[in-house]
C-alpha cells in the first residue's frame, strides 16, 4: 500500500538555526542567553507556521 500524500515539511531546522544564530548574535552584543531565547522563540514560531500551513 502506498501513501499518496505529499511529504511533511520539516520546521525543526528553524528552531535549531534560530537558537544557534540567536546565541551568536546575543554573544556579540553581550547577552547570549537573551539572544538564544529570542532566537528559540522566533524559530519555534516559524516551525509552528510551517506545521500549520502543512496541515491545511
C-alpha positions as CSV (number, residue, x, y, z in Angstrom):
1,X,0.0,0.0,0.0
2,X,1.4,3.4,-1.0
3,X,0.8,6.7,0.7
4,X,-0.1,9.3,-1.9
5,X,0.1,12.3,0.4
6,X,3.0,14.7,0.0
7,X,5.8,14.5,2.5
8,X,5.5,16.7,5.6
9,X,7.5,19.9,5.7
10,X,10.2,20.0,8.4
11,X,10.3,23.1,10.6
12,X,12.6,21.8,13.3
13,X,15.6,23.2,11.4
14,X,14.2,26.7,12.1
15,X,14.3,26.0,15.8
16,X,17.9,24.8,15.7
17,X,19.1,27.7,13.4
18,X,17.2,30.3,15.4
19,X,18.8,29.1,18.6
20,X,22.3,29.0,17.2
21,X,22.1,32.3,15.4
22,X,20.3,34.0,18.3
23,X,23.0,32.8,20.7
24,X,25.7,34.0,18.3
25,X,24.1,37.5,17.9
26,X,23.5,37.7,21.6
27,X,27.1,36.8,22.4
28,X,28.3,39.5,20.0
29,X,26.2,42.1,22.0
30,X,26.9,40.7,25.4
31,X,23.6,39.0,26.0
32,X,24.0,35.4,24.9
33,X,21.1,34.0,26.9
34,X,18.6,36.6,25.8
35,X,19.7,36.1,22.1
36,X,19.3,32.4,22.5
37,X,15.8,32.7,23.9
38,X,14.7,35.2,21.3
39,X,16.2,33.0,18.5
40,X,14.5,30.0,20.0
41,X,11.1,31.8,20.1
42,X,11.4,33.0,16.6
43,X,12.4,29.6,15.4
44,X,9.5,28.0,17.2
45,X,7.1,30.5,15.7
46,X,8.5,29.7,12.2
47,X,8.2,26.0,12.8
48,X,4.6,26.3,14.0
49,X,3.7,28.4,10.9
50,X,5.2,25.7,8.7
51,X,3.3,23.0,10.6
52,X,0.0,25.0,10.4
53,X,0.4,25.5,6.7
54,X,1.2,21.8,6.2
55,X,-1.9,20.8,8.0
56,X,-4.3,22.8,5.7
